């Protein structure tokens, strides 16, 4: 197979088996220059395994991966020079200071000595750690640690960046700030593939690969998936006795899915115009305070696609 020159990241029929277990099952996709591609799915879906194959850390059982036109299986070291990688587990050294960690990773990435001080300064500023250069990493809060790890991953200014669940265990405010940094990098033509099991982070990506059980369930921008993949009509149902309402509506005619969202329900109907039937079912079962409105799909689309693939078998 010849190396394609269309996109910085290309997967073609990428597959990984561990004895009888298929972790990644013949997936294909491309990531464009300056694009943020999100790999979204539950734990164990195959996200991290895919990234490790793209980085040359795991050899595929079948298929091929190309990084900047380089066949990763044939030239893993050359491919790794083009990428920055941040793992889901914090990868810096807690017993070293902020600057000592960055200096160490600058050496690992072979950053030219004449440029190292400038690169370290940039990483510190990006992480918001100015004035804390000598602090031990063990003393930093989780959000600062993750931003520092991102700074270390881009010390050598890679054109391609792989982030493997970078916000896992980080508080919501720090997660939002981390994503601001990711968008800044993409605006400067860095190609980014990021894995996450947080469905809300799908909204921050240019395109999404939704993966479950090692196979691609759907692919497209968040707006495309919401528009084309959910199907039916999504209703916000507010009423008394939410628990009883879920029981009553589950399996009711025309209802495809029911889920609790805060103090209300999201009810996915097979077709539009089902709000009158929902009201009748609830009131017939003694449930009052019913208020129903049609809403635009949000995270429901991704949850629904994963659930559907688990029942029917994921299909690329």
N, C-alpha and C positions, 0 to 999 in steps of 0.2 A: 504494500500500500504506500503510495507516495504521500508526502507531507503536504497538506493543504495550506494555502497562504491566505485564506479568506479571513480568518479570525485568530486572535491570540491564543484562545483555548478551544480545542476541538476534541470531542469524544466520539468514537465510532464503534458502536456495538460493544461498549466496555462491560466486561463481566468479571466477577470474582467469586470463586467457589472456595469454601473451606470444607474439604472432604465432601459430605453429602449436602452441605448447607450452601445455598446460593445467596450471597450477601448483596451482590449487584448483578442485575440480570439484563444484559444486552441493552444498555442505555446509550443514546446518541444525542448530542446537543453541541452548540457552539456559543461562545461568549464573545461579544464584539468589543472592540477597543473602547475604553472609557465607560463600559457598561457595568452595572451592578446586577449580577445574577444571583438570585436567592435560591438555595436548595432548602426547601421547606418540607418537613415531615416529622413524624413521631420518632422517639428514641428507637434505635434499632432498624431504621428504614433503609440504611445504606449510605447515608450522607457522608460520614467521615471516611468510610472505606473508599468512596469515589474520590474524595480529595486526596487521599494517600496514594491512590493510583496515579492521579494527575501529577502529583509531586514526585513520583518515582520512588516512593517509600514502600509501595506494594506493587508486585508484578501482576498484571491482569492475567486471568485464566484464558480470556479470549478478548478480541477487539484491540483497539489501539487508542492512544492518547497523544495529542500533539500540543506542545507549548511553544508559541512563537515559531511555528513551523518545524519544530524539532520533535522527532519521534522519541517519546519519553523512554520506551522500553530499550531502544537502541543507544540512546545517549542521555542517560539520566542526569549525569553531572552537568552537562551543557544545558539541559532544560532547567535544572535547579538554579543556575546562575541568573535565570530570567525571572525568578519568582521570589516573593516574600511569603512566609508561612507563619501563621499564628495558630497554635493548637488550642483545643477547648480547655486544657489544663494549664494553669499559669506556668510559664516556661522560664521565668527569670530566677535569679538566685537571691533568696531572702536574706542571706547573710552578707550580701554585698550592697553597697550604696547604689543610688540611682545612676550616678556617673560611672561607677565601676562596672555595672552591668552593661551599660551602653558601650563602654570602651571594649569590654570583652567581646560583645557581639559584633562590634565593628571589626575586630580582628578576625572573627569567624567568617564574616562576609567579605573579608579582604578589601575593606574600604581604604583607599589611598591615604597614607598618613597625613598628607598635606590637607586633606579634606575632612578628616575625622572630627576635628574640633567643631567645625561648622555643622556637620551632620548631627553631632551630639546635641549642640545647642538647639537645633531645629526640633529634635525629638523631645527635648525637655520642655520647650515652649509649647509644642503641640499637646503634650500630656498635661499641661497646666502645672508643672512642677518647678517653675522658676522660684528660686529661693530655698528649694528643698533638694538641691543636687546632692548633698552629702548625707541625706537621710537614708537609713537602711530600708530596703524594699519591704522587709517584714513589718515595718511600722506604717506602711501606706494602706489607705482604705482600698476596697476592692475595685472601685471605678478607676482610681488613679493607677492601680497596678495594670489593669487592662489597657489603658491608654499608653502606659509606658511600654507594655509588651508590643503594642502596635507600632510605637516609635522604633523599637528595636528591629521589628520585622521589615521596616522600610529604610533602614540606615543605608543600604546599598542602592537605594532608589530603583527598585525593581519595577518593570512595566506591568507585571501581573502579580496580584495579591490573593492568596487563599486564606480565608478566615474560617476556622472550624469552631463553630458555636462560641464566638468570642465574647458574648454577653451572658453566658450561662452563670447564674448565681450573682449577677450584678443588679443593683437596685434600679427601678424604672427611670429615675432621673439620670443616672450614669449611663444607662443604656441609650437614652435619647442623645446625650452628648457624644457618646461613642459613634452613633450613626451620623451625627453631624461631621465628624472627622472622616468617616468613610465617604460621604458625599463630596467633601472637599478634595479628597484624593481622586475620585472619579472625574471631577471637573477638570483635573489636570491630566486626563487621558490614562489614568491607571485603570487597568481592567481588573475587576474584583468579583470573585466567587465566594459567597459567604453561606455557610450552613447554619441553620437554626431550627429549634423545635418550638420557638415562640411564633405562633401564627400571626400576631400583630406586626411582627417585623417584616412580613411579606409586603406590607404597604410601603415600606421604605425602598423596595427594590425596583429596578427598571423592568426586569422580567423575572419570572418565577419558574423553577422546575419543582413541581410537587411530586415527591417520591414516597412510595410506601411499599414495603415488602420487597425492596430491591429493584422496583420497576417504576418507570415514569407514569404517573397518573394523568397529569396535565401539564402544559407548558404555555406561557404567555404572560403578558403584563397583568398586574392586578385588576385593572379595569376590564381587560378582555375576559379574564376568567370569571369575574363577577357577572359580566353581561351574557356570556355564552354557555357557561358550564353549570350554573346553579339550576336553571329551569324552574318553571312554575312561578308562584307569587309568594313573597316573603311577608308575613304579617307580624306586627307587634301586638300581642294580646295582653292586656292588663285586666286582672280580675281578682276576686277573692279566692282564697284556698288554692294557691298555685300548685301544690302537690297533688291535690285531687284533680285539678284541671289537666295536668300532664297525663294522669291515668285515663281520664275520660277521652282526651283527644288522640292519644296514641292508638293508631289503627282505625280511627274514624274515617268515614268515606271522604276521599279527596285529600287527606292529610298524608304527606310524605315523611315529615319529620317534625318532632317537637323537642325544644330544648329550653331550659331555664336560663334567662339572662337577667341577673339581679332580681328585681321584684316583678318581672314580667316574663312572658314567654315569646320565643321566636317560633312561629309555626310556618313550615314550608308546605304550600299547597301545590297540588299537581297542575292547577290551572288558575287563572284569575277569576275573581268574582266569588270567592268562597267564604267571604267574611260573614255573610248572612247565615250560612250553614253552621259555621263555627259558633256564632252567637246562640243559635237554636240548641245546639248540642250542649253547650255549657249551661244555659238557663234551664233546659229540660232536666239537667242533673243537679239543680239547686245551687248553681254557682252564680252569684250576682256580681255587681260592680264591673260588668264587662265593657271594656273599651278596646276597639280594634282599629288599627291603621296599617296601611301598606308602607313598607320601608325598603330602602335600598340595601342590598346585601353587603355585609362586611366580612367578618371572619367566618360567617356561616358557610360561605362557598368552599373554603378550604377544609373545614371540618366535614362537610357533606361529601366532598370528593374522596377524602381519606376513608370515611365510613363506607361509601359505595364500593371503593376498590377492595376493602377488606372482605366485603360480602361476595362480590362478583369476581374478584381476582383483578389485580392491577393490570391495566393495558396501556402500552405506550401509544 
